[in-house]
Amino acid sequence: MVSQELLDLLVCPLCKKPLELKNEGQSLKCTQCRRVYPIKDDIPIMLVDEATIDPA
């Protein structure tokens, strides 16, 4: 799981807005553009090309 310290530092690489933990720690969602970045082996994959867009 991503530590709270790291979560406080991470922002969306596209719009630079805060991220929130989603799917029981399996992804990070941008609060602005709704991009969802996967977390694999406890490492956030912060690449725009790897993100999906959450419709909700």
Distance bins in CASP14 RR format, pairs under 12 A and 6 or more apart:
PFRMAT RR
TARGET T0000
AUTHOR 0000-0000-0000
RMODE 2
METHOD distances of the structure
MODEL  1
1 7 0 0 0 0 1 0 0 0 0 0 0
1 21 0 0 0 0 1 0 0 0 0 0 0
1 23 0 0 0 0 0 1 0 0 0 0 0
1 24 0 0 0 0 1 0 0 0 0 0 0
1 25 1 0 1 0 0 0 0 0 0 0 0
1 26 0 0 0 0 1 0 0 0 0 0 0
1 27 0 0 0 0 0 1 0 0 0 0 0
1 28 0 0 0 0 0 1 0 0 0 0 0
1 39 0 0 0 0 1 0 0 0 0 0 0
1 41 0 0 0 0 0 1 0 0 0 0 0
1 42 1 0 0 1 0 0 0 0 0 0 0
1 43 0 0 0 0 0 1 0 0 0 0 0
1 44 0 0 0 0 0 1 0 0 0 0 0
2 8 0 0 0 0 0 1 0 0 0 0 0
2 9 0 0 0 0 0 1 0 0 0 0 0
2 10 1 0 0 1 0 0 0 0 0 0 0
2 19 0 0 0 0 1 0 0 0 0 0 0
2 20 0 0 0 0 0 1 0 0 0 0 0
2 21 1 0 0 1 0 0 0 0 0 0 0
2 22 0 0 0 0 0 1 0 0 0 0 0
2 24 0 0 0 0 0 1 0 0 0 0 0
2 25 1 0 0 1 0 0 0 0 0 0 0
2 26 0 0 0 0 0 1 0 0 0 0 0
2 27 0 0 0 0 1 0 0 0 0 0 0
2 28 1 0 0 1 0 0 0 0 0 0 0
2 37 0 0 0 0 0 1 0 0 0 0 0
2 38 0 0 0 0 0 1 0 0 0 0 0
2 39 1 0 0 1 0 0 0 0 0 0 0
2 40 0 0 0 0 0 1 0 0 0 0 0
2 41 0 0 0 0 0 1 0 0 0 0 0
2 42 1 0 0 1 0 0 0 0 0 0 0
2 43 0 0 0 0 1 0 0 0 0 0 0
2 44 1 0 0 1 0 0 0 0 0 0 0
2 45 0 0 0 0 0 1 0 0 0 0 0
2 46 0 0 0 0 0 1 0 0 0 0 0
3 9 0 0 0 0 1 0 0 0 0 0 0
3 10 0 0 0 0 0 1 0 0 0 0 0
3 21 0 0 0 0 0 1 0 0 0 0 0
3 25 0 0 0 0 0 1 0 0 0 0 0
3 39 0 0 0 0 0 1 0 0 0 0 0
3 42 0 0 0 0 1 0 0 0 0 0 0
3 43 0 0 0 0 0 1 0 0 0 0 0
3 44 0 0 0 0 0 1 0 0 0 0 0
4 10 0 0 0 0 0 1 0 0 0 0 0
4 20 0 0 0 0 0 1 0 0 0 0 0
4 21 0 0 0 0 1 0 0 0 0 0 0
4 25 0 0 0 0 0 1 0 0 0 0 0
6 19 0 0 0 0 0 1 0 0 0 0 0
6 21 0 0 0 0 0 1 0 0 0 0 0
6 28 0 0 0 0 0 1 0 0 0 0 0
6 39 0 0 0 0 0 1 0 0 0 0 0
6 42 0 0 0 0 1 0 0 0 0 0 0
6 43 0 0 0 0 0 1 0 0 0 0 0
6 44 1 0 0 1 0 0 0 0 0 0 0
6 46 0 0 0 0 0 1 0 0 0 0 0
7 18 0 0 0 0 1 0 0 0 0 0 0
7 19 1 0 0 1 0 0 0 0 0 0 0
7 20 0 0 0 0 1 0 0 0 0 0 0
7 21 1 0 0 1 0 0 0 0 0 0 0
7 22 0 0 0 0 0 1 0 0 0 0 0
7 25 0 0 0 0 1 0 0 0 0 0 0
7 28 1 0 0 1 0 0 0 0 0 0 0
7 29 0 0 0 0 0 1 0 0 0 0 0
7 37 0 0 0 0 0 1 0 0 0 0 0
7 39 0 0 0 0 0 1 0 0 0 0 0
7 44 0 0 0 0 1 0 0 0 0 0 0
8 18 0 0 0 0 1 0 0 0 0 0 0
8 19 0 0 0 0 1 0 0 0 0 0 0
8 20 0 0 0 0 0 1 0 0 0 0 0
8 21 0 0 0 0 0 1 0 0 0 0 0
9 18 0 0 0 0 0 1 0 0 0 0 0
9 19 0 0 0 0 1 0 0 0 0 0 0
9 28 0 0 0 0 0 1 0 0 0 0 0
9 44 0 0 0 0 0 1 0 0 0 0 0
9 46 0 0 0 0 0 1 0 0 0 0 0
10 16 0 0 0 0 0 1 0 0 0 0 0
10 17 0 0 0 0 0 1 0 0 0 0 0
10 18 0 0 0 0 1 0 0 0 0 0 0
10 19 1 0 1 0 0 0 0 0 0 0 0
10 20 0 0 0 0 0 1 0 0 0 0 0
10 21 0 0 0 0 0 1 0 0 0 0 0
10 28 1 0 0 1 0 0 0 0 0 0 0
10 29 0 0 0 0 0 1 0 0 0 0 0
10 30 0 0 0 0 0 1 0 0 0 0 0
10 31 0 0 0 0 0 1 0 0 0 0 0
10 37 0 0 0 0 1 0 0 0 0 0 0
10 39 0 0 0 0 0 1 0 0 0 0 0
10 43 0 0 0 0 0 1 0 0 0 0 0
10 44 1 0 0 1 0 0 0 0 0 0 0
10 45 0 0 0 0 0 1 0 0 0 0 0
10 46 1 0 0 1 0 0 0 0 0 0 0
11 17 1 0 0 1 0 0 0 0 0 0 0
11 18 1 0 0 1 0 0 0 0 0 0 0
11 19 1 0 0 1 0 0 0 0 0 0 0
11 20 0 0 0 0 0 1 0 0 0 0 0
11 28 0 0 0 0 1 0 0 0 0 0 0
11 30 0 0 0 0 1 0 0 0 0 0 0
11 31 0 0 0 0 1 0 0 0 0 0 0
11 32 0 0 0 0 1 0 0 0 0 0 0
11 33 0 0 0 0 0 1 0 0 0 0 0
11 35 0 0 0 0 0 1 0 0 0 0 0
11 37 0 0 0 0 0 1 0 0 0 0 0
11 44 0 0 0 0 0 1 0 0 0 0 0
11 46 0 0 0 0 1 0 0 0 0 0 0
12 18 1 0 0 1 0 0 0 0 0 0 0
12 19 1 0 0 1 0 0 0 0 0 0 0
12 20 0 0 0 0 0 1 0 0 0 0 0
12 28 0 0 0 0 1 0 0 0 0 0 0
12 29 0 0 0 0 1 0 0 0 0 0 0
12 30 1 1 0 0 0 0 0 0 0 0 0
12 31 0 0 0 0 1 0 0 0 0 0 0
12 32 1 0 0 1 0 0 0 0 0 0 0
12 33 1 0 0 1 0 0 0 0 0 0 0
12 34 0 0 0 0 1 0 0 0 0 0 0
12 35 1 0 0 1 0 0 0 0 0 0 0
12 36 0 0 0 0 0 1 0 0 0 0 0
12 37 1 0 0 1 0 0 0 0 0 0 0
12 44 0 0 0 0 0 1 0 0 0 0 0
12 46 0 0 0 0 1 0 0 0 0 0 0
12 47 0 0 0 0 0 1 0 0 0 0 0
12 48 0 0 0 0 1 0 0 0 0 0 0
12 51 0 0 0 0 1 0 0 0 0 0 0
12 53 0 0 0 0 0 1 0 0 0 0 0
13 19 0 0 0 0 0 1 0 0 0 0 0
13 28 0 0 0 0 0 1 0 0 0 0 0
13 30 0 0 0 0 1 0 0 0 0 0 0
13 32 0 0 0 0 0 1 0 0 0 0 0
13 33 0 0 0 0 0 1 0 0 0 0 0
13 35 0 0 0 0 1 0 0 0 0 0 0
13 37 0 0 0 0 1 0 0 0 0 0 0
13 44 0 0 0 0 0 1 0 0 0 0 0
13 45 0 0 0 0 0 1 0 0 0 0 0
13 46 1 0 1 0 0 0 0 0 0 0 0
13 47 1 0 0 1 0 0 0 0 0 0 0
13 48 1 0 1 0 0 0 0 0 0 0 0
13 49 0 0 0 0 0 1 0 0 0 0 0
13 50 0 0 0 0 0 1 0 0 0 0 0
13 51 0 0 0 0 1 0 0 0 0 0 0
14 30 1 0 0 1 0 0 0 0 0 0 0
14 32 0 0 0 0 1 0 0 0 0 0 0
14 33 1 0 1 0 0 0 0 0 0 0 0
14 34 0 0 0 0 0 1 0 0 0 0 0
14 35 1 0 0 1 0 0 0 0 0 0 0
14 37 0 0 0 0 0 1 0 0 0 0 0
14 46 0 0 0 0 1 0 0 0 0 0 0
14 47 0 0 0 0 0 1 0 0 0 0 0
14 48 1 0 1 0 0 0 0 0 0 0 0
14 49 0 0 0 0 0 1 0 0 0 0 0
14 50 0 0 0 0 0 1 0 0 0 0 0
14 51 0 0 0 0 1 0 0 0 0 0 0
14 53 0 0 0 0 0 1 0 0 0 0 0
15 30 1 0 0 1 0 0 0 0 0 0 0
15 31 0 0 0 0 1 0 0 0 0 0 0
15 32 1 0 1 0 0 0 0 0 0 0 0
15 33 1 0 1 0 0 0 0 0 0 0 0
15 34 0 0 0 0 1 0 0 0 0 0 0
15 35 0 0 0 0 1 0 0 0 0 0 0
15 48 0 0 0 0 0 1 0 0 0 0 0
15 51 0 0 0 0 0 1 0 0 0 0 0
16 30 0 0 0 0 1 0 0 0 0 0 0
16 31 0 0 0 0 0 1 0 0 0 0 0
16 32 0 0 0 0 1 0 0 0 0 0 0
16 33 0 0 0 0 1 0 0 0 0 0 0
16 35 0 0 0 0 0 1 0 0 0 0 0
16 46 0 0 0 0 0 1 0 0 0 0 0
17 28 0 0 0 0 0 1 0 0 0 0 0
17 29 0 0 0 0 0 1 0 0 0 0 0
17 30 1 0 1 0 0 0 0 0 0 0 0
17 31 1 0 1 0 0 0 0 0 0 0 0
17 32 1 1 0 0 0 0 0 0 0 0 0
17 33 1 0 0 1 0 0 0 0 0 0 0
17 34 0 0 0 0 0 1 0 0 0 0 0
17 35 0 0 0 0 1 0 0 0 0 0 0
18 28 0 0 0 0 1 0 0 0 0 0 0
18 29 0 0 0 0 1 0 0 0 0 0 0
18 30 1 0 0 1 0 0 0 0 0 0 0
18 31 1 0 1 0 0 0 0 0 0 0 0
18 32 0 0 0 0 1 0 0 0 0 0 0
18 33 0 0 0 0 0 1 0 0 0 0 0
19 25 0 0 0 0 0 1 0 0 0 0 0
19 27 0 0 0 0 1 0 0 0 0 0 0
19 28 1 0 1 0 0 0 0 0 0 0 0
19 29 1 0 0 1 0 0 0 0 0 0 0
19 30 1 0 1 0 0 0 0 0 0 0 0
19 31 1 0 0 1 0 0 0 0 0 0 0
19 32 0 0 0 0 1 0 0 0 0 0 0
19 33 0 0 0 0 0 1 0 0 0 0 0
19 34 0 0 0 0 0 1 0 0 0 0 0
19 35 0 0 0 0 1 0 0 0 0 0 0
19 36 0 0 0 0 1 0 0 0 0 0 0
19 37 1 0 0 1 0 0 0 0 0 0 0
19 39 0 0 0 0 0 1 0 0 0 0 0
19 44 0 0 0 0 1 0 0 0 0 0 0
19 46 0 0 0 0 1 0 0 0 0 0 0
19 51 0 0 0 0 0 1 0 0 0 0 0
20 27 0 0 0 0 1 0 0 0 0 0 0
20 28 1 0 0 1 0 0 0 0 0 0 0
20 29 1 0 1 0 0 0 0 0 0 0 0
20 30 0 0 0 0 1 0 0 0 0 0 0
20 31 1 0 0 1 0 0 0 0 0 0 0
20 32 0 0 0 0 0 1 0 0 0 0 0
20 34 0 0 0 0 0 1 0 0 0 0 0
20 35 0 0 0 0 0 1 0 0 0 0 0
20 36 0 0 0 0 0 1 0 0 0 0 0
20 37 0 0 0 0 0 1 0 0 0 0 0
20 54 0 0 0 0 0 1 0 0 0 0 0
21 27 1 0 0 1 0 0 0 0 0 0 0
21 28 1 0 0 1 0 0 0 0 0 0 0
21 29 0 0 0 0 1 0 0 0 0 0 0
21 30 0 0 0 0 0 1 0 0 0 0 0
21 31 0 0 0 0 0 1 0 0 0 0 0
21 36 0 0 0 0 0 1 0 0 0 0 0
21 37 0 0 0 0 0 1 0 0 0 0 0
21 39 0 0 0 0 1 0 0 0 0 0 0
21 44 0 0 0 0 1 0 0 0 0 0 0
22 28 1 0 0 1 0 0 0 0 0 0 0
22 29 1 0 1 0 0 0 0 0 0 0 0
22 30 0 0 0 0 0 1 0 0 0 0 0
22 31 0 0 0 0 0 1 0 0 0 0 0
22 34 0 0 0 0 0 1 0 0 0 0 0
22 35 0 0 0 0 0 1 0 0 0 0 0
22 36 1 0 0 1 0 0 0 0 0 0 0
22 37 0 0 0 0 1 0 0 0 0 0 0
22 38 0 0 0 0 0 1 0 0 0 0 0
22 39 0 0 0 0 1 0 0 0 0 0 0
22 44 0 0 0 0 0 1 0 0 0 0 0
22 52 0 0 0 0 0 1 0 0 0 0 0
22 54 0 0 0 0 1 0 0 0 0 0 0
22 56 0 0 0 0 0 1 0 0 0 0 0
23 29 0 0 0 0 1 0 0 0 0 0 0
23 36 0 0 0 0 1 0 0 0 0 0 0
23 37 0 0 0 0 0 1 0 0 0 0 0
23 38 0 0 0 0 1 0 0 0 0 0 0
23 39 0 0 0 0 1 0 0 0 0 0 0
23 52 0 0 0 0 0 1 0 0 0 0 0
23 54 0 0 0 0 0 1 0 0 0 0 0
24 39 0 0 0 0 0 1 0 0 0 0 0
25 36 0 0 0 0 0 1 0 0 0 0 0
25 37 0 0 0 0 0 1 0 0 0 0 0
25 38 0 0 0 0 0 1 0 0 0 0 0
25 39 1 0 0 1 0 0 0 0 0 0 0
25 40 0 0 0 0 0 1 0 0 0 0 0
25 42 0 0 0 0 1 0 0 0 0 0 0
25 44 0 0 0 0 1 0 0 0 0 0 0
26 36 0 0 0 0 1 0 0 0 0 0 0
26 37 0 0 0 0 0 1 0 0 0 0 0
26 38 1 0 0 1 0 0 0 0 0 0 0
26 39 1 0 1 0 0 0 0 0 0 0 0
26 40 0 0 0 0 1 0 0 0 0 0 0
26 41 0 0 0 0 0 1 0 0 0 0 0
26 42 0 0 0 0 0 1 0 0 0 0 0
26 43 0 0 0 0 0 1 0 0 0 0 0
26 44 0 0 0 0 0 1 0 0 0 0 0
26 45 0 0 0 0 0 1 0 0 0 0 0
27 34 0 0 0 0 0 1 0 0 0 0 0
27 35 0 0 0 0 1 0 0 0 0 0 0
27 36 1 0 1 0 0 0 0 0 0 0 0
27 37 1 0 0 1 0 0 0 0 0 0 0
27 38 1 0 1 0 0 0 0 0 0 0 0
27 39 1 0 1 0 0 0 0 0 0 0 0
27 40 0 0 0 0 1 0 0 0 0 0 0
27 44 0 0 0 0 1 0 0 0 0 0 0
27 45 0 0 0 0 1 0 0 0 0 0 0
27 46 0 0 0 0 0 1 0 0 0 0 0
27 50 0 0 0 0 0 1 0 0 0 0 0
27 51 0 0 0 0 1 0 0 0 0 0 0
27 52 0 0 0 0 1 0 0 0 0 0 0
27 54 0 0 0 0 1 0 0 0 0 0 0
28 34 0 0 0 0 0 1 0 0 0 0 0
28 35 0 0 0 0 1 0 0 0 0 0 0
28 36 1 0 0 1 0 0 0 0 0 0 0
28 37 1 0 1 0 0 0 0 0 0 0 0
28 38 0 0 0 0 1 0 0 0 0 0 0
28 39 1 0 0 1 0 0 0 0 0 0 0
28 40 0 0 0 0 0 1 0 0 0 0 0
28 43 0 0 0 0 0 1 0 0 0 0 0
28 44 1 0 1 0 0 0 0 0 0 0 0
28 45 0 0 0 0 1 0 0 0 0 0 0
28 46 1 0 0 1 0 0 0 0 0 0 0
28 47 0 0 0 0 0 1 0 0 0 0 0
28 50 0 0 0 0 0 1 0 0 0 0 0
28 51 0 0 0 0 1 0 0 0 0 0 0
28 52 0 0 0 0 0 1 0 0 0 0 0
28 54 0 0 0 0 0 1 0 0 0 0 0
29 35 1 0 0 1 0 0 0 0 0 0 0
29 36 1 0 1 0 0 0 0 0 0 0 0
29 37 1 0 0 1 0 0 0 0 0 0 0
29 38 0 0 0 0 0 1 0 0 0 0 0
29 39 0 0 0 0 0 1 0 0 0 0 0
29 44 0 0 0 0 0 1 0 0 0 0 0
29 51 0 0 0 0 1 0 0 0 0 0 0
29 52 0 0 0 0 1 0 0 0 0 0 0
29 53 0 0 0 0 1 0 0 0 0 0 0
29 54 1 0 1 0 0 0 0 0 0 0 0
29 55 0 0 0 0 0 1 0 0 0 0 0
29 56 0 0 0 0 1 0 0 0 0 0 0
30 36 1 0 0 1 0 0 0 0 0 0 0
30 37 1 0 0 1 0 0 0 0 0 0 0
30 44 0 0 0 0 0 1 0 0 0 0 0
30 46 0 0 0 0 0 1 0 0 0 0 0
30 48 0 0 0 0 0 1 0 0 0 0 0
30 51 0 0 0 0 1 0 0 0 0 0 0
30 52 0 0 0 0 0 1 0 0 0 0 0
30 53 0 0 0 0 1 0 0 0 0 0 0
30 54 0 0 0 0 1 0 0 0 0 0 0
31 54 0 0 0 0 0 1 0 0 0 0 0
32 53 0 0 0 0 0 1 0 0 0 0 0
32 54 0 0 0 0 0 1 0 0 0 0 0
33 48 0 0 0 0 1 0 0 0 0 0 0
33 51 0 0 0 0 1 0 0 0 0 0 0
33 52 0 0 0 0 0 1 0 0 0 0 0
33 53 1 0 0 1 0 0 0 0 0 0 0
33 54 0 0 0 0 1 0 0 0 0 0 0
34 51 0 0 0 0 1 0 0 0 0 0 0
34 52 0 0 0 0 1 0 0 0 0 0 0
34 53 1 0 1 0 0 0 0 0 0 0 0
34 54 1 0 1 0 0 0 0 0 0 0 0
34 55 1 0 0 1 0 0 0 0 0 0 0
34 56 1 0 0 1 0 0 0 0 0 0 0
35 45 0 0 0 0 0 1 0 0 0 0 0
35 46 0 0 0 0 1 0 0 0 0 0 0
35 47 0 0 0 0 0 1 0 0 0 0 0
35 48 1 0 0 1 0 0 0 0 0 0 0
35 49 0 0 0 0 0 1 0 0 0 0 0
35 50 0 0 0 0 1 0 0 0 0 0 0
35 51 1 0 1 0 0 0 0 0 0 0 0
35 52 1 0 0 1 0 0 0 0 0 0 0
35 53 1 0 1 0 0 0 0 0 0 0 0
35 54 1 0 0 1 0 0 0 0 0 0 0
35 55 0 0 0 0 0 1 0 0 0 0 0
36 44 0 0 0 0 0 1 0 0 0 0 0
36 45 0 0 0 0 0 1 0 0 0 0 0
36 46 0 0 0 0 0 1 0 0 0 0 0
36 48 0 0 0 0 0 1 0 0 0 0 0
36 50 0 0 0 0 1 0 0 0 0 0 0
36 51 1 0 0 1 0 0 0 0 0 0 0
36 52 1 0 1 0 0 0 0 0 0 0 0
36 53 1 0 0 1 0 0 0 0 0 0 0
36 54 1 0 1 0 0 0 0 0 0 0 0
36 55 0 0 0 0 0 1 0 0 0 0 0
36 56 0 0 0 0 0 1 0 0 0 0 0
37 43 0 0 0 0 0 1 0 0 0 0 0
37 44 1 0 1 0 0 0 0 0 0 0 0
37 45 1 0 1 0 0 0 0 0 0 0 0
37 46 1 0 1 0 0 0 0 0 0 0 0
37 47 1 0 0 1 0 0 0 0 0 0 0
37 48 0 0 0 0 1 0 0 0 0 0 0
37 49 0 0 0 0 0 1 0 0 0 0 0
37 50 1 0 0 1 0 0 0 0 0 0 0
37 51 1 0 1 0 0 0 0 0 0 0 0
37 52 0 0 0 0 1 0 0 0 0 0 0
37 53 0 0 0 0 0 1 0 0 0 0 0
37 54 0 0 0 0 0 1 0 0 0 0 0
38 44 1 0 0 1 0 0 0 0 0 0 0
38 45 1 0 1 0 0 0 0 0 0 0 0
38 46 0 0 0 0 1 0 0 0 0 0 0
38 47 0 0 0 0 1 0 0 0 0 0 0
38 49 0 0 0 0 0 1 0 0 0 0 0
38 50 1 0 0 1 0 0 0 0 0 0 0
38 51 1 0 0 1 0 0 0 0 0 0 0
38 52 0 0 0 0 1 0 0 0 0 0 0
39 45 1 0 0 1 0 0 0 0 0 0 0
39 46 0 0 0 0 1 0 0 0 0 0 0
39 50 0 0 0 0 0 1 0 0 0 0 0
39 51 0 0 0 0 0 1 0 0 0 0 0
40 46 0 0 0 0 0 1 0 0 0 0 0
40 47 0 0 0 0 0 1 0 0 0 0 0
40 50 0 0 0 0 1 0 0 0 0 0 0
43 50 0 0 0 0 0 1 0 0 0 0 0
44 50 0 0 0 0 0 1 0 0 0 0 0
44 51 0 0 0 0 0 1 0 0 0 0 0
45 51 0 0 0 0 1 0 0 0 0 0 0
45 52 0 0 0 0 0 1 0 0 0 0 0
END
